[in-house]
Amino acid sequence: MNLPSPFATDDGESFDRYDEFVPDNVPEVGPFLAGHDVLDGRAHAAFHRLTHERFEDRGVYDMTFGYNLARLNLDPRHPGAGFRYARQNDDPTVLRAEFTPTTEFCPQSDTLCLGAFRAWNGAPESHEYDLVRVRVAPMHHQAVAINGKLTQLEEEFRESGDLAATEEAGGPAATESSATGAPF
């Protein structure tokens, strides 16, 4: 999927590769991941390659930059933005993912986090986790509200085991994506 953006550039800017972990170009570990088994090095790169595939399949794109949201981690113009991951200490079948947007006022953060949650949890056969929990970094001005929606969606998903059931129940996924016709 290639969605053009009026803000995107194609000036030969080099990006990190999906098979490498560049600590200076990923966000700092935030409070949602602190105290858990944070993925770095090869483990981070492996899950991030899978993330790219899942986001490509589900159309999770950053419309400002005109690319698959997973590419944000690889964009040297935004070294503190993107996803970090950690295995939950008390349950290694749960992965935590924290999204740090490029700015505290990123208007897409809600939609991108909901799309990420649905992309990862909509195809559990594609990874080793029973659940991928998603939160936006607290630096975002609407982090409390966004994370509240994600918590609600997560609880509905845990109860039903089915993303479609969370939409039918009128959860955040239904109000955000179904109402707008978004692909995720």
C-alpha positions in Angstrom: 0.0 0.0 0.0 1.4 3.4 -0.9 -0.5 6.3 0.3 0.9 9.7 -0.9 1.0 12.6 1.6 1.5 16.3 0.9 4.1 16.3 3.7 6.0 13.2 2.5 9.4 13.6 0.9 11.2 11.4 -1.5 14.6 13.1 -1.4 16.7 10.0 -1.0 16.6 10.2 2.8 18.1 7.1 4.2 16.2 5.0 6.8 17.4 2.4 9.2 16.9 -1.2 8.0 14.2 -3.4 9.5 16.8 -6.0 10.5 18.8 -3.5 12.7 18.2 -2.0 16.1 19.6 1.6 16.3 19.2 2.7 20.0 19.6 6.4 19.1 16.6 6.2 16.7 14.0 4.6 18.9 12.0 6.1 21.7 13.1 5.9 25.3 11.4 3.2 27.4 8.3 4.8 28.8 6.3 4.1 32.0 4.1 1.5 30.4 7.2 -0.6 29.6 9.3 0.2 32.7 9.9 -2.8 34.9 9.1 -5.3 32.1 11.4 -7.3 29.8 12.1 -4.6 27.2 12.9 -5.9 23.7 16.1 -4.6 22.2 18.6 -5.7 19.6 17.5 -8.7 17.5 14.3 -9.3 19.5 13.1 -5.7 18.9 14.1 -5.9 15.2 12.3 -9.3 14.8 9.0 -8.1 16.3 9.3 -4.8 14.4 9.6 -6.6 11.1 6.4 -8.5 12.0 4.8 -5.1 12.9 5.6 -3.8 9.5 3.9 -6.8 7.9 0.8 -6.5 10.1 0.5 -2.7 9.6 0.9 -3.2 5.8 -1.9 -5.8 5.9 -4.2 -3.6 7.9 -3.3 -0.3 6.4 -1.9 1.3 9.5 -0.3 4.3 7.9 0.9 7.7 9.2 -0.8 10.0 6.8 1.5 13.0 7.6 4.6 11.1 6.4 2.9 8.9 3.9 4.3 5.6 5.1 3.6 2.5 7.1 3.6 3.5 10.7 6.3 0.9 11.5 8.7 2.9 9.3 8.6 5.8 11.9 11.0 3.8 14.1 13.5 3.8 11.1 13.2 7.5 10.2 16.3 9.3 11.5 14.4 12.6 11.2 12.3 11.5 14.2 14.8 9.7 16.5 12.5 9.7 19.6 9.3 8.5 17.9 7.8 5.1 17.2 7.2 1.9 19.1 9.0 0.2 21.9 8.0 -3.3 23.1 8.3 -5.3 26.3 7.2 -8.8 27.5 5.0 -8.4 30.5 6.9 -9.8 33.5 4.0 -11.6 35.2 2.8 -13.1 31.9 5.2 -13.7 29.0 2.3 -14.4 26.7 1.5 -10.7 26.8 3.5 -8.1 24.9 3.3 -4.4 25.8 3.8 -1.8 23.1 4.2 1.9 23.7 3.8 4.4 20.9 5.6 7.8 21.1 4.4 10.2 18.5 6.5 12.9 16.9 4.8 15.6 18.8 2.6 15.9 21.9 -0.2 17.2 19.8 -0.2 14.5 17.1 -3.8 14.3 15.9 -3.5 10.7 14.6 -2.3 9.1 17.9 -5.7 7.8 18.9 -6.4 6.3 15.5 -2.9 4.9 15.1 -2.9 3.2 18.5 -6.3 1.7 17.9 -5.1 0.5 14.5 -2.0 -1.0 15.9 -4.0 -2.8 18.6 -6.3 -4.3 16.0 -3.5 -5.2 13.6 -1.5 -7.2 16.2 -4.5 -8.8 18.0 -6.5 -9.4 14.8 -3.9 -12.0 13.7 -2.6 -13.8 16.8 -1.3 -16.6 14.7 1.3 -14.2 13.3 3.2 -13.9 16.6 3.9 -15.7 19.8 1.7 -13.5 22.1 -1.9 -14.1 23.3 -2.3 -10.3 23.7 -0.5 -7.2 22.6 -1.4 -4.3 24.9 -0.9 -0.8 23.4 -0.6 2.6 25.0 0.5 6.1 23.9 3.3 7.7 25.7 2.3 10.1 28.5 3.9 13.1 26.7 0.8 13.2 24.4 -1.7 15.8 25.5 -4.6 13.3 25.3 -2.7 10.3 26.6 -5.1 9.7 29.5 -8.2 9.6 27.2 -6.5 7.6 24.5 -5.1 5.1 27.0 -8.5 4.8 28.7 -10.0 3.8 25.3 -7.2 1.3 24.7 -7.7 -0.2 28.2 -11.4 -0.6 27.6 -10.8 -2.2 24.2 -8.2 -4.5 25.7 -10.7 -5.6 28.5 -13.5 -6.2 25.9 -11.0 -8.2 23.8 -9.8 -10.3 26.7 -13.4 -11.2 27.6 -14.5 -12.1 24.1 -11.2 -13.1 22.4 -12.7 -11.5 19.3 -12.1 -8.0 17.8 -15.4 -8.1 16.0 -17.2 -8.6 19.3 -15.6 -5.5 20.7 -16.9 -3.5 17.7 -20.4 -5.0 18.0 -20.4 -4.1 21.7 -19.9 -0.5 20.7 -16.3 -0.3 22.0 -13.8 2.3 21.0 -12.9 0.4 17.8 -16.5 0.7 16.6 -16.7 4.4 17.3 -13.4 5.3 15.9 -12.8 3.1 12.8 -16.2 1.8 11.7 -17.8 5.3 11.9 -15.1 6.8 9.7 -14.7 3.8 7.3 -11.0 3.5 8.3 -9.5 0.1 7.3 -8.6 -0.8 10.8 
